[in-house]
Amino acid sequence: MKRPFWIVGLLLLCAGLIWFGTLTYRAVFASDVVSSTQVEENKRVNSAEIDTIRVQATSTDVQVTAYDGEQIDVELKGNAAKNGNVELWTEQKGSVLKVEVRMKRKLFFSFSSSLDLVIKVPEKEFDEIRVQTVSGDQELSGLQTKELGTESVSGDVTVQNSTGKTSVKTVSGEQTLEKIQGDSLTAASTSGTIQVRESDYTTLSLKSVSGDLVLEDVSGETTAKTTSGNLDVELIKMVPVSAHSVSGDIQVITPQEAVYEVKGKTVSGSIRTNSKDFQVVDSSKGHYSGNTGKEGPVIDVETVSGNIEIGD
């Protein structure tokens, strides 16, 4: 009996897949491609002519710290695919130093590497330091800059003990900003939590979609917006605050015996103030306003379904 043509075709297809799978297994898992090799590269740059540093990497963790020295030391260390040909690349054009971690050969499949890029810079003020990664974490510490910028997709970002106009952007990565100061701080994330602690800026602007916004012991005119994340602000001195959310709760903690005004709005949530001298002026139809008896900085809070709490 003759077999139908579709059965013959199916058998040939299966045989082809088995053959292809065998070759792929031998080429990948039986070769040096998936094995790792230790990476250790070092470069040193004279910092006298450098006022701008730009760093770019993909999955490499990046650390930029200040130290008591005169040179810019760059080190790449860790493990990578043996045939991935990882390269530490630097280029100086005028006063700009570019540092990149490059993959000379793109592999057909993904290899989980573990690389650290460590950059040590002198304790002097730079015009700009900017770091960009995709999934690599970032840690910036002790930096003095006029402008400090970081960007990452899924990597976490930590900035500590640094000065300068600061901009931080992530998609899902967490942000921890501690003991930093300057003219302005701008932090934005889609789902990552943003935490700012013990920081002093003239203005602070924070935005998130579903991530929480947490500000502790901060000073500076503050604008914070989130969609579904909660928003907590703790002030060390009274400044204007604008805090808006859709479904997240909002809490603003003021200094003891602070003088301020409140303008609030909510649809289905509640608004509560617990300062002993606070006087409610209007609490009708979703609106809420009042003051501590004197004119002062305005706390503007608004949410649709979240609850609002203000006071010391």
N, C-alpha and C positions, 0 to 999 in steps of 0.2 A: 504494500500500500504506500502510495506516495504521500509524503508529509506536506501539509500546506506550506506555502512559501513564507508566511509570517512566522511560523515556528522556526524554520531554518534561519531566517533573519535574526530572530531573537537569540538563538544559540550563538550565532556569529558575533552579535553585539556583546553578549556576556563574555565570550572568549576574549574579545578585544579589550574589554574593561579589566579583566583579570590580568592580561598581558601588560596593559598600561600601568595598573597598580603595582605589579611586580617591579617594573623598571623604575617607577617613582620611588618605591621603598628603597631599592638598592642605591639610587642616586642621592637620596636624602638621608635616610637613617643609617645607611651603611657607609657613609662618607664622613669627611671631616667638616661638612658644612654646618651640622648642628652642634658640633663640639665647640667649646668656648676657648678663648685665649685671653690671657691677662693683658690689660692695656695700661700703660704708664708713660705719659708724655708730659714734658715740662717745657715751658717757654718763659722768657723774662723780657720785659719791655721797659725801656727808660720812660719814666712817668713825667719827666720835665716838660715834654712837648705835648702831653695828652691832657685834654680837658673834657673829652667825651668818650664814653665806653658803651658799645652796643654788643649784646650777647644774644646768640640764637642757638637753640638746640631743640631736639624733638622729644625723646624720652629720657634724656639725661637729666639727673638732678643737678641743680646749679646753686652754688654757694658763693656769695660775694661779700667779703668782709674787709674791714679796714685794719691795718696793722702798723706798727712802728717801724717803718722802712721807707726807702726812697724809690724802689722799683715796683712794677706791676708783675706779680708772679701768677702764672696760669698753669694749672695742672689738671690733666685728665687721667682718671684712674678707674679701675674696675674690670669687669669681664664683658666680652662681646663675642659675637659669632666669629669663628676663626677665619672664615672667608668673607666676612662683612666689610673688612678694610676700613675700620673707623679711623678718622683723621681729626686731629686738633689743628684747626686752621685759624691763623691770625693775620690781620692786615692793618697797616697804619697808613692813613692818608691824611697828611697834615696833622691836625690835632685830634683826629678821630681814630680810635682803635676798635676794630671789629674782631670779635671772637666767635667762632662757630665750631660745632661738633658735626662733622660731615661723614656720611656713609658713602664711600667711593663706589661700592657695588650694592645695588638694591637686590635683596634676596627675594626669591619667588614666594617664600613663606615667611611667617613672622617668627623671629627669634627673640626670646625674652632676655635682653641684656640688662646689666646692672652697672651703670656708669655714673661717676660723679665728676662734675666740673667745678674745681675750686679756684677762685680768683681772689687774690689778696691785693688790695690797693693801699697806697699811702694815706695817712690821716690828713688829707688836704681837701679843699672844696673843689669838686668837679662841676662843670657846667651841666652835664647830663650823664646819667647812668640808666640804661634801659635793658631789660632782660625779657626775652620771649621764649616760651617753651610750649609744647603741646600737652604731653602727659607728665613731664618731669616736674618735681617739686622745686620750689625756689626758697632760698633763705638769704635775706639781705640784712646785714648788721653793721652798725657803727659808721654808716656812710654819711658824708657831708656833700650835698649837691644843691645846685639851684633847681634842678628838675630830676625826679626819680620816678621811673615808670616800669611797671611789670605787667606782663600778659601771659595767661595760660588757659588752656581749655579744661583739662581735668586735673591738672597738678595743683597742689596746695601752695599757697604763698604766705611767707612769714617775713615781716619787716619789723626790725627792732632797732631802737637807739639810733635813729637816723634823722636827718634834717633835709628840708627842701620841699618844694611843690611836688606833691606825690599823687600818682595815678596808678590804680590797681584794677585789673580786669580779669575775671575768670568766668567760665561757664558753669562747671560743677565743682570746681576746686574750692576748698575752704580758704578764708583769708583771716590771718591773725596779724594785726597791726598794733604794736605796743611801744610806748615811750618814743613817739616820733613827733616832730613839730615842723611848722613851716607856714607859708602863706595860705595854702589850700590843700585839702585832701579830697580826692575823688575816688570812690570805690564802687564797683559795679559787679554783679554776679547774677546768673540765672537761677541756679538752685543751690549754690554754695552759701554757707553761713559766713557773714562778715562780722568780725569782732574787732573793736577798737578800744584800747585801754591806755589810760594815763598819757593822753596825747593832747597837744596844744596847737591848734590851728586857727587862723583867722576865720576860715570858712570850712565846713565839712559837708560833703554831698555824698549820700549813700543810696544805692538803688539795688533792688533784688526782686525777682518774680516770686519764687517759692522759698527762698532761703530766709533765715532769721537775720535780723540786724541787731547787734548788741554793742552799745557804747557805754563804757564804764570810766568814770573820772576823766571826762573830756571837757574842753572849753573851746569855744568858737561857735559862731553862728551856724546852726545845724539844720540841714534839710535831709530827711530820710523818707524813702518811699518803698513800699513793698506791696505785693498783691495778696498772697496767702500766708506769708511769713509773719511771725511776731516781731515786734519792734520794742526794744528796751533802751532807754537813754538815762544815764546817770551823770548829772552835771556837777562839776566842782565849783563853778561860779555861774551866776545867772546870765544867760545869753538868749537871743531869739531862737526858737525851735519850731520847725515845721515838720510834722510827722503825719504821713498819710498811709492808709492801708485799706484794702478791700474787705478781707475776711480775717485778717490777723488782729491780735490784741496789741494795744499800745500802752506802755508804761513810761512815764517821765518822772524821774526822781530829782527833786530840786534840793539845793543846799538848805540848811536850817535857817529859818526866818528870812527866806528869800522874798524879794518883792517882784511880782510878775502879774501878768494878765493872761487869761485863757479865752480862746475862741475855739469852740469845738462843734463838731457836727457828726451825727450818727443816724442810721436808719433803724436798725433793730437792736443795736448794742446799747450798752449803758456807759455813762460818763460819771466818774466819781473823783472828787478832790478831797484830800485829807489834811491839808494845812489848816492849823487852828484859826488863822486870821482871814481865811479865804471867805469872800462874800459872793454869793451867786446873784447875778443880775438877770439872766434869762435862762430858762430851762424848758422851753416849750417847743413842740413840733420838731424834735430832733436837733434843736439848736441848744448850745450851752455856752454861756459866757460869764465872766466874773473876774475878780481881782483880789489881791491881798490888802486892799485899802488904799494903795497908792499906785500911781502909774509906773510901769516897769516893762521889761522885755516881754514880748508876746509869745505865748506857747500856742501855736496853731495846730490843732489835732483833728483828724477826720478819718472815719472808717465807716463801712457799710454795715457789716454784721459783727464786727469785733467789739470788744469792751475796751474802755479807756480809763486809766487811773493816773492821777497827777498829784504830786505832793512830796513832802519830806519824810 
